[in-house]
Amino acid sequence: MNRRQRATQDLTLIAISVAFITVCSYISVPFLSGVSFTLQLFAVFLVAALLSPRQSIMSILVYTTLGLIGVPVFAGFRGGISVLFGATGGYLIGFIIATLIISLSVKFFGNRKSVTALSMLLSLLVCYTAGVLWFLAVSRASDSSAGLSAALWACVIPFILPDLAKLLLASYLSARLENLLRKEK
């Protein structure tokens, strides 16, 4: 494959990945805390596991940039810089770090289910940490009674089981799709 074909393939994969993450972010169930249950994390996991580190990072950066400039790609059909400074902004930052962790793990250790699942679990913990810290910072600015326990109940505890299900599904699908992609080449 020549350089031009490779660039075209990269752009196509990145565009499809951004569209996939966007569609998954639209599948959203809001909770009272202001944090929604979406399939966005599932899409981030799958994209990071299937694409090269460069392609997956570019995908999440393009997705995030589109959202920050106002394109409604985030959960709840939202966009704009106010989303970053809102209650869920930490998760957007967490997605970038999670993508790095997963894609680099898969690159260096292979797309085995155990490697992928462990890197996704570590990434989930990073997303939770970034999300909770951000939520605390935003909540404390508007409500001095917000504490760690409240943040965990708003941002983590209700999402643990659904997020673990997304992680397992993404890990399984990435291994299956990787096998299919290898057969195609």
C-alpha positions as CSV (number, residue, x, y, z in Angstrom):
1,M,0.0,0.0,0.0
2,N,1.5,3.3,-1.0
3,R,1.6,6.5,1.1
4,R,-1.5,8.0,-0.5
5,Q,-3.6,4.9,-0.1
6,R,-2.5,4.6,3.5
7,A,-3.5,8.3,4.2
8,T,-6.9,7.7,2.6
9,Q,-7.4,4.5,4.7
10,D,-6.4,6.4,7.9
11,L,-8.8,9.2,7.2
12,T,-11.6,6.8,6.4
13,L,-11.0,4.8,9.6
14,I,-10.8,8.0,11.7
15,A,-14.0,9.4,10.1
16,I,-15.9,6.1,10.6
17,S,-14.7,6.0,14.2
18,V,-15.8,9.5,15.0
19,A,-19.2,8.8,13.5
20,F,-19.4,5.5,15.6
21,I,-18.5,7.3,18.8
22,T,-21.0,10.0,18.0
23,V,-23.8,7.6,17.4
24,C,-23.0,5.7,20.6
25,S,-23.0,9.0,22.5
26,Y,-26.5,9.7,21.3
27,I,-27.7,6.4,22.9
28,S,-28.2,8.0,26.3
29,V,-30.2,7.5,29.4
30,P,-30.0,10.5,31.8
31,F,-29.7,10.0,35.5
32,L,-30.7,12.5,38.2
33,S,-27.0,13.3,38.9
34,G,-26.7,15.0,35.5
35,V,-24.4,12.2,34.3
36,S,-25.9,10.1,31.6
37,F,-25.5,6.4,30.8
38,T,-24.4,6.2,27.2
39,L,-22.6,3.8,24.9
40,Q,-19.9,6.4,24.3
41,L,-17.4,4.6,26.5
42,F,-18.1,1.3,24.7
43,A,-17.2,3.0,21.4
44,V,-14.1,4.6,22.8
45,F,-13.0,1.1,24.1
46,L,-13.7,-0.5,20.8
47,V,-12.0,2.1,18.6
48,A,-8.9,2.2,20.9
49,A,-8.6,-1.6,20.7
50,L,-9.1,-1.9,16.9
51,L,-7.2,1.0,15.5
52,S,-3.5,1.9,15.7
53,P,-2.5,4.2,18.5
54,R,-2.2,7.1,16.0
55,Q,-5.5,6.4,14.4
56,S,-7.4,5.9,17.7
57,I,-5.9,9.0,19.3
58,M,-6.7,11.1,16.2
59,S,-10.3,9.7,16.3
60,I,-10.9,10.7,19.9
61,L,-9.2,14.1,19.4
62,V,-11.3,14.9,16.3
63,Y,-14.4,13.8,18.1
64,T,-13.6,16.0,21.1
65,T,-12.6,18.9,19.0
66,L,-15.8,18.7,17.0
67,G,-17.8,18.7,20.2
68,L,-15.8,21.6,21.7
69,I,-16.3,23.8,18.7
70,G,-20.1,23.3,19.0
71,V,-20.9,20.3,16.8
72,P,-23.5,18.3,18.8
73,V,-21.5,15.0,19.0
74,F,-21.6,14.6,22.8
75,A,-24.3,12.8,24.9
76,G,-27.7,14.4,24.8
77,F,-26.9,16.0,21.3
78,R,-24.8,18.6,23.0
79,G,-21.7,20.4,21.9
80,G,-19.7,23.4,22.8
81,I,-17.0,24.3,25.3
82,S,-19.7,24.5,28.1
83,V,-19.9,20.7,28.0
84,L,-16.2,20.5,28.9
85,F,-16.7,22.8,31.8
86,G,-19.9,21.0,32.9
87,A,-20.3,18.0,35.2
88,T,-19.2,15.5,32.6
89,G,-16.1,17.3,31.2
90,G,-13.7,15.1,33.1
91,Y,-14.9,12.0,31.2
92,L,-14.0,13.7,27.9
93,I,-10.4,14.1,29.2
94,G,-10.6,10.6,30.6
95,F,-11.5,9.2,27.1
96,I,-8.3,10.7,25.6
97,I,-6.1,9.0,28.3
98,A,-8.1,5.8,28.1
99,T,-7.6,5.7,24.3
100,L,-3.8,6.0,24.9
101,I,-3.8,3.2,27.5
102,I,-5.8,0.8,25.4
103,S,-4.2,1.4,22.0
104,L,-0.7,1.3,23.4
105,S,-1.4,-1.9,25.4
106,V,-2.8,-3.6,22.3
107,K,0.1,-2.4,20.2
108,F,2.8,-3.7,22.5
109,F,1.1,-6.7,24.1
110,G,-1.3,-7.8,21.3
111,N,-5.1,-7.9,21.0
112,R,-5.6,-10.8,23.4
113,K,-8.8,-10.7,25.4
114,S,-6.8,-10.6,28.7
115,V,-4.6,-7.7,27.6
116,T,-7.5,-5.8,26.1
117,A,-9.8,-6.4,29.1
118,L,-7.1,-5.3,31.6
119,S,-6.2,-2.2,29.7
120,M,-9.9,-1.3,29.4
121,L,-10.3,-1.9,33.1
122,L,-7.4,0.4,33.9
123,S,-8.9,2.9,31.4
124,L,-12.2,2.7,33.1
125,L,-10.6,3.6,36.4
126,V,-8.8,6.5,34.8
127,C,-12.2,7.7,33.3
128,Y,-13.8,7.4,36.7
129,T,-11.0,9.3,38.4
130,A,-11.0,12.1,35.9
131,G,-14.8,12.2,35.9
132,V,-15.1,12.3,39.7
133,L,-12.3,14.9,40.2
134,W,-13.9,17.1,37.5
135,F,-17.3,16.7,38.9
136,L,-16.1,17.6,42.4
137,A,-14.4,20.7,41.0
138,V,-17.5,21.8,39.1
139,S,-19.9,20.9,41.9
140,R,-17.9,22.7,44.6
141,A,-17.9,25.8,42.5
142,S,-21.7,25.8,42.7
143,D,-22.4,23.8,45.9
144,S,-20.1,23.7,48.8
145,S,-21.8,20.6,50.2
146,A,-20.6,18.4,47.4
147,G,-18.2,15.7,48.7
148,L,-16.4,12.6,47.5
149,S,-19.2,10.3,48.6
150,A,-21.8,12.4,46.7
151,A,-19.5,12.5,43.6
152,L,-19.0,8.7,43.7
153,W,-22.8,8.1,44.0
154,A,-23.4,10.5,41.1
155,C,-20.6,9.5,38.8
156,V,-19.4,6.0,39.5
157,I,-21.5,3.6,41.6
158,P,-24.6,3.5,39.4
159,F,-22.4,3.0,36.3
160,I,-20.1,0.2,37.5
161,L,-22.1,-2.8,36.3
162,P,-23.2,-1.2,32.9
163,D,-19.6,-0.1,32.3
164,L,-18.2,-3.5,33.1
165,A,-20.7,-5.0,30.6
166,K,-19.5,-2.4,28.0
167,L,-15.9,-3.3,28.7
168,L,-16.5,-7.1,28.4
169,L,-18.5,-6.6,25.1
170,A,-15.9,-4.3,23.7
171,S,-13.1,-6.7,24.6
172,Y,-14.9,-9.7,23.1
173,L,-15.9,-7.8,19.9
174,S,-12.4,-6.3,19.4
175,A,-10.9,-9.8,19.4
176,R,-13.6,-11.1,17.0
177,L,-13.3,-8.1,14.7
178,E,-9.5,-8.2,14.8
179,N,-9.7,-11.8,13.6
180,L,-12.0,-10.9,10.8
181,L,-9.9,-7.9,9.8
182,R,-6.8,-10.1,9.7
183,K,-8.6,-12.6,7.4
184,E,-9.5,-9.7,5.0
185,K,-5.9,-8.7,4.5
